[in-house]
Amino acid sequence: MPRRRVARPAHRGISTERVDTKRDGDWNVRPITGATSTKPYTCPGCLRPIPPATPHVVVWPVEKSLLSAAAIDERRHWHTACWTKQR
C-alpha cells in the first residue's frame, strides 16, 4: 500500500506574528528563533547585547512615524523579557 502524501505549506513555520498594545501605541511583534538569528543586536530595553543564535523578538510600530518612509524601517530587536516588561 503506497504512503499517503500530506500537502504541506511552502513555508514550514507558522507565523506567530502578533500585535501588542503598549502605552505608546500598537506594535507588530515577531518572535525570532535562535536558529535564524545570525547577527548580534543591542536591545533598546536594557542596552545589552543580543548575541547571535539567541531567541528574541523583532518589534516595529503598526503606524509609521512622520519621519520614516515605512513602519518596518523602525524595527528593533529586543530580548523577549525586556519587551514583555516594556509598558
C-alpha positions in Angstrom: 0.0 0.0 0.0 1.5 3.3 -1.0 2.2 6.0 1.6 -0.2 8.9 1.6 1.4 12.2 1.0 0.2 15.1 3.1 0.3 18.6 1.5 2.5 20.9 3.4 2.7 24.7 3.1 5.7 26.0 1.2 6.9 27.8 4.4 7.4 25.3 7.2 6.9 27.7 10.1 3.5 29.1 11.0 3.7 32.9 11.5 3.4 33.7 15.2 3.5 37.5 14.5 1.1 39.4 16.7 0.2 42.9 17.7 0.9 44.2 21.2 -0.6 47.3 22.6 1.7 49.4 24.8 1.2 52.9 26.2 2.9 54.4 23.1 0.8 52.6 20.6 0.3 49.3 18.8 3.4 47.2 17.8 4.0 44.3 15.5 5.9 41.6 17.3 7.7 38.7 15.5 9.5 36.0 17.6 12.9 35.0 16.2 14.3 31.6 16.9 18.0 31.1 17.8 18.5 29.2 14.5 17.5 32.2 12.4 19.4 34.8 14.5 22.8 35.2 12.9 23.9 38.7 13.9 24.4 40.5 17.2 21.9 43.2 18.1 21.6 45.7 21.0 18.4 45.5 23.0 16.8 49.0 23.3 15.2 48.0 26.6 18.4 47.2 28.6 21.1 48.3 26.1 22.8 44.9 26.5 23.8 42.7 23.5 21.6 40.0 22.0 24.2 37.5 20.8 23.8 35.5 17.6 21.7 32.3 18.0 19.7 33.8 20.9 15.9 33.7 20.6 14.4 37.2 20.8 11.6 39.4 19.3 11.7 41.9 16.5 9.3 44.8 17.1 8.1 47.7 14.8 5.1 50.1 15.1 1.9 49.3 13.3 1.7 53.0 12.3 4.8 54.6 10.9 6.2 57.8 12.4 6.3 61.0 10.4 10.0 60.8 9.7 10.0 57.2 8.4 9.3 56.0 4.9 7.7 52.8 6.3 7.0 51.4 9.7 9.2 48.4 9.1 12.2 50.8 8.9 11.6 51.4 12.7 12.1 47.8 13.7 14.2 46.9 16.7 15.4 43.6 18.2 14.5 43.1 21.8 15.2 40.5 24.4 11.8 38.8 24.9 11.8 39.5 28.6 12.7 43.2 28.1 9.8 43.6 25.6 7.4 41.8 27.9 8.4 44.2 30.8 8.1 47.3 28.5 4.9 49.2 29.2 
